[in-house]
Amino acid sequence: MTMIKRERYMRRIRPFIGNELIKVLTGIRRSGKSVMLELIKDELCEQGVSAKQFITFNFESLANAKYCTADALYDELTKRITEITGKSYLFFDEIQEVSDWEKCINSARVDFDCDIYITGSNAKLLSGELATYLGGRYVKFVIYPFSFEEYLASRRLTQEDITVSEGFKQYLNLGGMPFLTNLQADRSASLQYLRDVYSSVVLKDVVKRNAIRDVDLLERIITYVMANIGHTFSARSISNYFKNENRKVAPETVLNYIKACCDAYLFFKISREDIIGKKILSVNEKYYIVDHGIREAVYGMGTRDIDQLLENIVCMELIRRGYDVTIGKARDKEIDFVALSGGDRIYIQVAYLLSGEETIEREFGAYDSIRDNYPKYVLSLDDFDMSRNGIKHRNIRDFLLADEWN
């Protein structure tokens, strides 16, 4: 895999390097968590730490299968750490493969002079036993597929003359899973790889982890959610959809299956917010997929759903940069995204093209009843600046590549 410096993540991780908090890197499979461990090792070496102080286990490798219990792993750690002079730096990749791993990690934290980094592919990594053993003693970082900025940087390592426009076309078609850089935008090979990633996520992180028996139903629900990315729907509407196909499915089952997919970082649920009433609404959430390339590989449609694809890309970029994202409701109008980070807030409308006065009025007019002074954006693929009335219009490519938005 071509390695790029994922500096937005490193800026967040760097303050915690070397201290006693356990660093937990989580996110969907193949999003680059293992590479992040290598980047952290590089950072440590630059700080003067010797590579001889590193102890690494990748639990997807059969070579480490004998250490997949807490006791066996702890015994091996003890042996290796006694051979190291000074602090030990422990790296555990896909730690969830180790039974009772949290007991081993907590014991290592208590018993040794060490700095610990772990990765895992499920949000449940930080629930249940882990919270009991390590409450307040860890810090979490979610690693996502490449942003457009990262994708473009990785492509330019192998194709120096690629333009922003060409890079975005590739990104729009195939998404940002890091390994795709090695496939040189070969569409057939890329889609095959993405289908394999999807299958691995569904089987290992959804079906196996949640003991789901009806895999066919699960995949049908996933397909429904993919088809309705960026659209509001309810568990009951999915239940009714299956009822029309003569298949009885309880809304609770639908919710449980979708939650299992969210825990595996396949989907992200975005709640709706009443901006005027300042409250979160409990109905008609929207879902977005972690990587739109996976949707293309599994569901298809190409750019026929380009409005949904662009919304998905913008939503994931907001999440990737650490914003809390909701859908805004302002009286009878809807704002695509309300994004909060600390005390900052931005509003965003996303459109493919502002192709006529009716479209322009709809997108800019969504802000009519919002009287605060926070930045308000309309994003599209138009190249001409159509900003008006204090509302900023930006090309989506430029917006994604901007360092800051406020």
Secondary structure, 3 states (H helix, E strand, C coil): CCCCCCHHHHHHHHHHCCCCCEEEEECCCCCCHHHHHHHHHHHHHHCCCCHHHEEEEECCCHHHHHHCEHHHHHHHHHHHHCCCCCCEEEEEECHHHCECHHHHHHHHHHHCCEEEEEEECCHHHHCCHHHHHHCCCEEEEECCCCCHHHHHHHHHHHCCCCCHHHHHHHHHHHCCCHHHHHHCCCHHHHHHHHHHHHHHHHHHHHHHHHCCCCHHHHHHHHHHHHHCCCCCCCHHHHHHHHHHCCCCCCHHHHHHHHHHHHHCCCEEEEEEEECCCCEEEEEEEEEEECCHHHHHHHCCCHHHHHHHHHHHHHHHHHHHCCCEEEEEEECCEEEEEEEEECCEEEEEEECCCCCCHHHHHHHHHCCCCCCCCCCEEEEECCCCCCCECCEEEEEHHHHHHCCCCC
